[in-house]
Amino acid sequence: MQNGDEGGNGPGRGTAVITRTKTKTKRPSLYRVLILNDDYTPMEFVVQVLERFFQKDREAATRIMLHVHNHGVGECGIYTFEVAETKVSQVMDFARQNQHPLQCVMEKK
């Protein structure tokens, strides 16, 4: 080795420049999960769905159910695409298993 070219801190040693680029992480799109009113699904079943799949307490579930009943549609929650899609599928499957025509949909927020 001559003049400390390799290793050590002698002359001839290059300096590295580290640059950091700031990456902006894009927030995922959010989707509203909605229950639609119909003339056949019992109110108590809708409350049960809201408690079971959306972790609403009895009071909140009843309030949302009455909103659906009076206004034709009610919001169950806001989720990322995958979570919203899963919840819609779970509700629709549960409604079919119980022979109710309840409709659950998602829309981009």
Secondary structure, DSSP 8 states (H G I E B T S, - for coil): --TT-SSSS-TT-----------------EEEEEEE--SSS-HHHHHHHHHHHH---HHHHHHHHHHHHHHSEEEEEEEEHHHHHHHHHHHHHHHHHTT---EEEEEE-
